[in-house]
Amino acid sequence: MSDTADTTMLDTVDTAAEAEELTPAELAAECEARAATYALLSRLYDLEVDEKYLNALKEMLYPVESGNELMNEGHYHIAKYLSNSWVEPLTDLSVDYGRTFLGSGIDTYAAAYPFESVYTSERRLLMADARDEVLAIYRANGLDKSDKWTVGEDHISVELEFMRILCLRAARALSEGDMDRAYRLLKTQQGFLEQHICVWTPVFTADIRRFSNTSFYQGIAELTDGFLQTETDLLASLVGDDSEDADAEAEA
């Protein structure tokens, strides 16, 4: 998968109800906006912030009102940190990235290790079942992890990158008028979100809040939680609720 990240923070629809009223062209634009946020989060979790990326982050516009309180808090804390002139941000963020996501390396309880396997395996092991499951999903969708990515397939940055790609594919399908393909892609996004990303990220982001010292990474945790909440609601409004589908099948 590509490791390209877009640092543009685009506005998205405020509510899932609004999304139901969008035209195909408007929904395509919404999918592109969603892809931009997935790209932003993927990049932030993948690597420390370097000087070039720091400058890009400072130039971004962070919405005051996004329609989600956690996202609002995340935007506020990130923007506030970046506006501070009395800190050395590159050193500060480098230290905090290592403390938060790498820890001491002694055990998997010493940091917010960004791997699904750590949070879903009984013994918090890397390269466990979750890694094999997501790799199979990537390959079923014609993708494999880019050689440029040095982390495991179940790393949060790779899972978010996968969602970015699906969003862009859905936008293309909508622009071309292929509604059936667009629906399938949105359904795939919903399944991956509910069966993988949202299974473990609430505990992961809680650990980010526990181990990080900067308001920047505290804000990233809030932004992640809020964005994934909006994604869950949006996809349910567009393609239906998987739990409702399961109940209907059980009753049939």
N, C-alpha and C positions, 0 to 999 in steps of 0.2 A: 504494500500500500504506500501511497505517496506520503512524504513527511512534510509537505508544504502546509503552512499554517497562515491563515488570514487574521490580521490583527484588527479588523474592522468590527466594531460593536454596532450591529444593526438593530433597529427597532423591530419587534415582533408584535403580533396581535396580542391585545391585552387579555383576552379570554378565549376559551375553547369555543364558546358559542359564536363568537365573531368569525372564527375560522370556517364554520359550517356555511357561512354566507358568502365566502370568497369565490370569485370566478377562477377558472383554471389558471389564468395568467397571474392573478393575485396570489393564488396558492403556490404557484411555482416560485414567485418572489419570496414568499414566506419560507419555503424550503431552502432557498439560498441564504436567507437570513439565519435560519437555524444552523445551516452548515457553517456559517461564519463563527457562531458561538461555539460549536463543537470544535472547530479548528483552534480557536483561542484557548479553550480549556485543555485540549490535547497538547498544545505546545507548552503551556505552563506546567503541566505535570511531567512532560518528557524531559525537559532540561532546565538547568538554572537560567535565570535571566541574565543575558549578556548586555553589553552596552547598546548594540543596535536594537535589540528587542525592547530594552528599557525606554529608549527614545520613542519607539513606536507606541508603546503603552502610554507614555505621557501625552502623546498627540491624540489619543482616542477620546471619544466622547462617551461618558458613562451616564446613561439615562437616570434621571432622578425618580421617575415613576415608570416602572416596567409592567405593573399589574400583578407583581408577586413581591411580597414583603421581604422574603429572604434575598431575592435578587437585588432589591433596592438597598438592603443593608450591605450586601457584597459590593455593589458598585460604590457605595459611600466609603467603605473602608479601604478599598483599593485606591480610589481617587485621592482620598485623604493622605494615605501613605505616600503616593507618588508626588504629592504637592509639597511634602516636607523638604525644606532646603537645608536642614541642619543634620541630616544623616548622610552616610556614605552608602547609598542604596545597593550598589553592586556587591560590596563586601557583606553588608547586612543581609541581603537576600540570599547570597551564596551560603552563608553560615546557616541561615534559617532553613534553606532547602535541604542541606545535609542533615541538620538536626531532625527535621520533620519527616523526610522520606527515606533517608538512608540509615539514620540511627547509628548505633555502635557496631552493628553487624554481628553482634553476639547471638541475639535471638530475635524472633519475629514479633516480640511484644514491646520492642524498644523504640518503635517509630510507627508512623502511618505508612506501612509498606504498600505501595500502590499496585498490588496484584490481587486479582480475584481469588486465586488459589489460596492465598494466605488467609482470607476471610471466610472461605467456604469449605476448606478441608478441616477435618477433625483435629489434626495436629498442626495446623497453620503451616503447611508445607508449600514451597514453591513447586511449580511444574506438576501440579496435581491434576485431578480430573477436569477442573474448569478450563485449564489451558488446552487440553485436548478437545474439549467441547467447542470452545470459541474458534479454534483453528479449523475444525470441521465446518463450522458455519461460514467462515471466511472463504474457504475453498469451494463450498457449495454455491457461493455467490461470485465465483470466478476471480477470487482475490487470494493473494498470499502476502505474508509480511515482507515489506521491502528490506533488501539487504542493508539499507541505511539505518534501520531500526535495530538497536543492540539489546533491547529489552524483550521479555517474554511476551507471547501473544496475548496473554490475559492481563497485561499491564494496562492501567486505566487510560493511558495516552493512546494505545493501539485500539482499544475498544471504542473510544470517542472518535478516533480517526475513521473507523469503520462506519459509524453513524454519520459522519460527515459525508463520506462517499455515497451512502444510501440516500441522503438528503439531496445531493446534487443529481443523482440518477433520477430521483422522483421529480425534481424540477425539470429535468430534460424531458422526461416522459410527458409531463403536463404541458410543456411548451409545444410538444409535437402532437398533442391531442390523443395520446395513447393512455386512456383512462384506466384500462385494465392493468397495464404494467405499473402505472402510478399507484394504483390501489395495492397491488402485490408488494411493491417496494415499501409503502407505508406500513403494511401489515408485517413485513419482515422487521422494520424498525421497531414496531411495537413489541414484537416477540423478543427481540434481542434486548430491548430496554427492560422489559418486565422479568425476563428469565435469567438475565445476567447482570447488567449494569446496576439496576435498582435493588438487586438482591443483596449486594454487599457495600455499595457506596455510602449508605447512611452511617454505618459503623466506621467506615474509612474516613469520612469527613469529620465525624466526631473525634477520631484520633488526630486529625489535622489540628483541630481546635485545642486538643490536649497538648500536643507536642510543639506547635509553632509558637514563636514569640512575636512575630511581626503582624501588624494589622493587615498587611498585604495578603499573607497566606490564610489568615482568619477570613478575610473577605473572599478569597478563592473558594474556601469551603462553603461559605454561605451562597455564593453565586452558583456553585455546582448543585447544591441541594435545591435551590429555588428553580434553576433552569430545568432540572430533571423532573421536578413537580409539574412545571408547565408543559413539558414534553409528554408526560404521562396523560395529563388531561387533554391535551391537543390531539394526540393520536387516538385516544378513546372516542373523542367526538367525531373524528374523521373516518375511522374504520370499525368502530364498535369496541365494546369491552370484552376482552378475552374471557374473563370470568363469567360474563353473561352467556357467551357462546358455549362455554363448557356446561353451564347449568341447563341450557336448552338441549344440548346433546344428551345429557343424562336423563332428561324428561322424555325424550323422543322414544 
